[in-house]
């Protein structure tokens, strides 16, 4: 199974993306960090796999990170500290 993003995670990313400049070409970038994954805003490049939602680029993943994230699901979790993305393997 390939990298999967739940509808809840896409909606959460869209909410955060809406706080950025409307004309911005940026999307969340999935990155490897300390044996896991993280995200930050970046401009997608030609080699990236780009996930769209509602016509917006919401997530970009480089080919190297896509291989590492194979079989990973990105979801959103509500906690007392707030909402955040989660990354889980199958």
ZADO-1210 file (C-alpha; in nm, 4 decimals, padded with zeros to 6 digits):
<atoms>
<atom x="00.0000" y="00.0000" z="00.0000" code="UNK" pos="1"/>
<atom x="00.1257" y="00.3494" z="-00.0785" code="UNK" pos="2"/>
<atom x="00.1320" y="00.6585" z="00.1409" code="UNK" pos="3"/>
<atom x="-00.2249" y="00.7397" z="00.2452" code="UNK" pos="4"/>
<atom x="-00.3735" y="01.0650" z="00.3766" code="UNK" pos="5"/>
<atom x="-00.7119" y="01.0516" z="00.5475" code="UNK" pos="6"/>
<atom x="-00.9861" y="01.3013" z="00.4660" code="UNK" pos="7"/>
<atom x="-00.9546" y="01.4370" z="00.8207" code="UNK" pos="8"/>
<atom x="-00.5829" y="01.5026" z="00.7728" code="UNK" pos="9"/>
<atom x="-00.6466" y="01.6702" z="00.4366" code="UNK" pos="10"/>
<atom x="-00.9111" y="01.8946" z="00.5958" code="UNK" pos="11"/>
<atom x="-00.6713" y="01.9851" z="00.8787" code="UNK" pos="12"/>
<atom x="-00.3918" y="02.0675" z="00.6341" code="UNK" pos="13"/>
<atom x="-00.6353" y="02.2788" z="00.4268" code="UNK" pos="14"/>
<atom x="-00.7275" y="02.4733" z="00.7430" code="UNK" pos="15"/>
<atom x="-00.3634" y="02.5481" z="00.8169" code="UNK" pos="16"/>
<atom x="-00.2938" y="02.6223" z="00.4497" code="UNK" pos="17"/>
<atom x="-00.5796" y="02.8786" z="00.4542" code="UNK" pos="18"/>
<atom x="-00.3796" y="03.0868" z="00.7035" code="UNK" pos="19"/>
<atom x="-00.1018" y="03.1313" z="00.4457" code="UNK" pos="20"/>
<atom x="-00.0913" y="03.3883" z="00.1662" code="UNK" pos="21"/>
<atom x="-00.3642" y="03.2899" z="-00.0847" code="UNK" pos="22"/>
<atom x="-00.1418" y="03.3144" z="-00.3935" code="UNK" pos="23"/>
<atom x="00.1367" y="03.1123" z="-00.2340" code="UNK" pos="24"/>
<atom x="00.2567" y="02.8042" z="-00.4199" code="UNK" pos="25"/>
<atom x="00.3562" y="02.6422" z="-00.0905" code="UNK" pos="26"/>
<atom x="00.2280" y="02.3114" z="00.0385" code="UNK" pos="27"/>
<atom x="00.3092" y="02.1029" z="00.3431" code="UNK" pos="28"/>
<atom x="00.6204" y="01.8954" z="00.2757" code="UNK" pos="29"/>
<atom x="00.6540" y="01.5558" z="00.4402" code="UNK" pos="30"/>
<atom x="01.0110" y="01.5172" z="00.5690" code="UNK" pos="31"/>
<atom x="01.2025" y="01.2471" z="00.7511" code="UNK" pos="32"/>
<atom x="01.3095" y="01.3464" z="01.1003" code="UNK" pos="33"/>
<atom x="01.4668" y="01.1331" z="01.3749" code="UNK" pos="34"/>
<atom x="01.3366" y="00.8047" z="01.2441" code="UNK" pos="35"/>
<atom x="00.9865" y="00.9397" z="01.1918" code="UNK" pos="36"/>
<atom x="00.8159" y="01.2092" z="00.9876" code="UNK" pos="37"/>
<atom x="00.7371" y="01.5767" z="01.0186" code="UNK" pos="38"/>
<atom x="00.5940" y="01.8516" z="00.7998" code="UNK" pos="39"/>
<atom x="00.6767" y="02.2091" z="00.7062" code="UNK" pos="40"/>
<atom x="00.5787" y="02.4509" z="00.4313" code="UNK" pos="41"/>
<atom x="00.7752" y="02.4359" z="00.1054" code="UNK" pos="42"/>
<atom x="00.7260" y="02.4889" z="-00.2674" code="UNK" pos="43"/>
<atom x="00.6780" y="02.1559" z="-00.4496" code="UNK" pos="44"/>
<atom x="00.9335" y="02.0717" z="-00.7159" code="UNK" pos="45"/>
<atom x="00.8959" y="01.8719" z="-01.0342" code="UNK" pos="46"/>
<atom x="01.0021" y="01.5360" z="-00.8861" code="UNK" pos="47"/>
<atom x="00.7594" y="01.5508" z="-00.5917" code="UNK" pos="48"/>
<atom x="00.4423" y="01.3506" z="-00.5530" code="UNK" pos="49"/>
<atom x="00.1786" y="01.6168" z="-00.4827" code="UNK" pos="50"/>
<atom x="-00.1492" y="01.5510" z="-00.3032" code="UNK" pos="51"/>
<atom x="-00.4377" y="01.7815" z="-00.3952" code="UNK" pos="52"/>
<atom x="-00.7514" y="01.8574" z="-00.1986" code="UNK" pos="53"/>
<atom x="-01.0159" y="02.1064" z="-00.2997" code="UNK" pos="54"/>
<atom x="-00.7909" y="02.2198" z="-00.5848" code="UNK" pos="55"/>
<atom x="-00.5081" y="02.3115" z="-00.3451" code="UNK" pos="56"/>
<atom x="-00.1672" y="02.1515" z="-00.3233" code="UNK" pos="57"/>
<atom x="-00.1788" y="02.0321" z="00.0342" code="UNK" pos="58"/>
<atom x="00.1166" y="01.7966" z="00.0625" code="UNK" pos="59"/>
<atom x="00.4311" y="01.7288" z="-00.1349" code="UNK" pos="60"/>
<atom x="00.6658" y="01.4356" z="-00.0885" code="UNK" pos="61"/>
<atom x="01.0064" y="01.3813" z="-00.2450" code="UNK" pos="62"/>
<atom x="01.0679" y="01.0417" z="-00.4069" code="UNK" pos="63"/>
<atom x="01.3153" y="00.9436" z="-00.1293" code="UNK" pos="64"/>
<atom x="01.0716" y="01.0259" z="00.1510" code="UNK" pos="65"/>
<atom x="00.7852" y="00.8602" z="-00.0405" code="UNK" pos="66"/>
<atom x="00.9847" y="00.5353" z="-00.0366" code="UNK" pos="67"/>
<atom x="01.0399" y="00.5675" z="00.3407" code="UNK" pos="68"/>
<atom x="00.6729" y="00.6544" z="00.3978" code="UNK" pos="69"/>
<atom x="00.5479" y="00.3584" z="00.1950" code="UNK" pos="70"/>
<atom x="00.2661" y="00.1939" z="00.3913" code="UNK" pos="71"/>
<atom x="00.2210" y="00.5008" z="00.6179" code="UNK" pos="72"/>
<atom x="-00.1111" y="00.6681" z="00.6923" code="UNK" pos="73"/>
<atom x="-00.1270" y="01.0374" z="00.7819" code="UNK" pos="74"/>
<atom x="-00.4243" y="01.1208" z="01.0022" code="UNK" pos="75"/>
<atom x="-00.5270" y="01.3940" z="01.2468" code="UNK" pos="76"/>
<atom x="-00.5816" y="01.3512" z="01.6190" code="UNK" pos="77"/>
<atom x="-00.7622" y="01.5756" z="01.8661" code="UNK" pos="78"/>
<atom x="-00.5847" y="01.5954" z="02.2018" code="UNK" pos="79"/>
<atom x="-00.6158" y="01.8235" z="02.5047" code="UNK" pos="80"/>
<atom x="-00.3143" y="02.0124" z="02.3640" code="UNK" pos="81"/>
<atom x="-00.4875" y="02.0616" z="02.0266" code="UNK" pos="82"/>
<atom x="-00.5069" y="01.8932" z="01.6908" code="UNK" pos="83"/>
<atom x="-00.1981" y="01.7440" z="01.5282" code="UNK" pos="84"/>
<atom x="-00.1041" y="01.5087" z="01.2469" code="UNK" pos="85"/>
<atom x="-00.0192" y="01.1479" z="01.3243" code="UNK" pos="86"/>
<atom x="00.1886" y="00.9045" z="01.1196" code="UNK" pos="87"/>
<atom x="00.1252" y="00.5324" z="01.1503" code="UNK" pos="88"/>
<atom x="00.2523" y="00.2266" z="00.9640" code="UNK" pos="89"/>
<atom x="00.0282" y="-00.0597" z="00.8615" code="UNK" pos="90"/>
</atoms>
